[in-house]
Amino acid sequence: GVINSYQEKQNEIYGVIPVAAGDLYQGTAISNLTHGEPVSAMLKAIGIEASAIGNHEFDWDRTDFDTWQKDGGFDFVAANIVYKDNGELVDFAKPYVIVEKNGIKVAFIGIATLDTVTSTKADKIEDLDFLDPVETMDKWSPIVRAEGADVVVSLTHCSVDVENGVAYGEAADIATNAKDVDAVIGAHNHKFVNTIVNGRPVVQAGYNG
């Protein structure tokens, strides 16, 4: 309802691009029993464009990725998840998406947390490598700029927290150290964050929607 209310306000100078930061399908019995069917329906209803991949997306079989994207009408984005044997990007996600709104092209580069290797059942990800978030952003930002991106957003499942006015965590590190990023969306540790790091907005939703 909140997201739809913002969408209703859209005009030639105000646009809304719904995205998510991962861990979409785990946590409720109705989602677990149906492998996320009601969650996909909700995501489609709000017109989600892209989502980062959270560690809990790996709780099920990877064949669910295709089903979730098809039923939800969105793309998973993950520029830092590659196969160990060949270093190629995984085939169940795109490294980024570019969404145009009111003539402005916004690129969302997906980043999964490095914590995935310790917070996910080992056999689910044993064939995958998770690359450094900042190095990954530095690789892909020039690519999306070359494709005409006016804004570069790091859409992550990386945590951020604020203590005594100082932000820390993987998402804050991206904002501090990445060469070219305009904003960072964090996740993973379920802390509500709305701050500025190195002149860049860093935001993170809480939990349960």
N, C-alpha and C positions, 0 to 999 in steps of 0.2 A: 504493500500500500504506500509506503513512504517513497519507494523508488518510482512507482507509477505517478505519484503526485508531482515529483520533480519533472518527470517526462512530460506531463501535461502543461508545464510552464515553458516548454521549449519554443524558441522563436529564432529569428535570423541571427541573433547575437548570443543566444544561450542554448547550449546543447548538453545532452546527457549521454554518456557511454557507460552502460553497466558492465562491470567486470568483477571477477572474483579472485581470491588469493589462495584457493586450495582448501583441502580437507572438507570438501563439500558433502560427501556421501556417508561419512561415518558418524555415529553418535546417537542415533535413535533407532528403536526397534523397527519402526515402519520402513525406514530406509535400508537397514541391514537385511531384513527379511525379503525385500523386493529388489535388492541390488540397486537401490537409488531411484526407483521409478518416480516417486512423488517429488524428489528433489529436482530431477530433470524437468518435470512438468513445471515446477516453479521457476526454474531458470529460463525456460522458454517463454513463460508468461511475462517476465520482466525484460525480455529481449537481450539477455546477456551476450556479449560479443566474444569474450575470452576469459580464460581462467588459468592461473598458475597451477602447478601440480604440487599438492601437499603430500606429506609422508603417508597419510592415511588413504590416499588414492591407491596405494599399493597393497591395501589389505585384501583386495579381491584379485581375481584373475585379470591379466592385462587386456583380455578381449573385451572387458567392460569399457575400456577407454573409448573404443569406437562407438559402442552403443550409447554411452553417455553423451558424446559429442553430437551424434545423429539425433537423439531424442531431445537434447537440450538446445540444439541449434547454435552451438558455439564451438570454438577451438580451444584445446589445451595448448599452452605455450610453455616451452622449456628449452632454452638455449644452452643450458649447462648440463643436460643429461645425455650421455653418449654410451654406445656399446663398448665394452672393454676390448673386444676382439679386433675391432677395426676403427674405433674412434669416431664413428659416424653418429650423427644425431639419431635419437630414437624415432621410430616410425609411427608412434602413437601421439605425437605432438608436433607442433610447428615451433620454430625458434622465436617467432614474433608474428604479430598481425598489425596491419595499419588500417585504422578506421578513420574515414573522413566525415567530419561533422561541420556544417556551415563553412565549407571551404578550407577547413583546418585539418591537416592530416596528423593524426596522433598514432605513434607507434608504441605498442606494448611488447616489450621484450621479456620473455618468461624466465624466471630464475627459481630453481628449487633449492631448499635449504640443504647445506652440507650435513645437517643433523639427520637427514633421511637415512644415512648409512647406519646409524645407531638407534633410530627410533622406529625402524621397520623390520619385520621378520626377515632375516638374512637371505633365505632362499628366494624371496620375492624379487630381490634386486641384485643378486650375486653376479649377474652379467653386465651390470651397469656401473659407470663412473659418474661422479658428480663433480663438475669442474668449478674452479674458483669463481665466485659471483662477480667480483670487480673485473677480473681479467676477461670474463665472458661479456660483460657489458661493454668493455673497451673494444672488443672484437666486433660486436654487432651494431653498436651505435653508428659507426660510419656507414654501415651497410644500409640501415634504414634511412639515414640522412640522404644517401645517394638515391634512394627511392622516393625522395620528396617529403620525408617526415618533417613537419614543423615542430613537433613536440615529441620528446622521447621519455617514455615512462617505464621504469623498471617494475614489472608486475611480478611480485615475488611471494614465495611462502617462506620468507626469512623474518626472523623475529626482530622486534625493536622494543625498547623500554626506555623510560626517562626517569632519572633519579637526580634530584637537586638541580633540575633544569638541564641536565646533560643527557643526551640520547646515546644509547649504545646498543650493540647487537649487529647482526649481519646486514640488516636493512639500513641501519645508520652508517655502516662502513661503506655501503654502496654510494650513499649520498655524499659521504666525505671524500671518497677516493676515486670514484669513476670519473673519467675525463669528460664525458658528455651525457648527462642525464638531467632531465628537468624536474622529475618528481619520482618518488619511490613509494610503492604500496607494499606494506609488510603484512605479516601474519604469523602463525605458528604458536606463539606463546599467549594468545588470547588476551592481550592487554590493549585497551583503547588508547591510541596515540594520535595526536594531531600537533605536529611540531615542525620546526624548520631546522634543517641541518645543512651547513655549508651553503646557505641561501636557497636550499631546495626543500620543497614540502615533503614531509615524510608522514604518512598516515597509516593507521592500522585499525581495522574493525575489532570488536571485542570477540563475541562468540554467540552461537545459537542464532545467527542471522542479524 
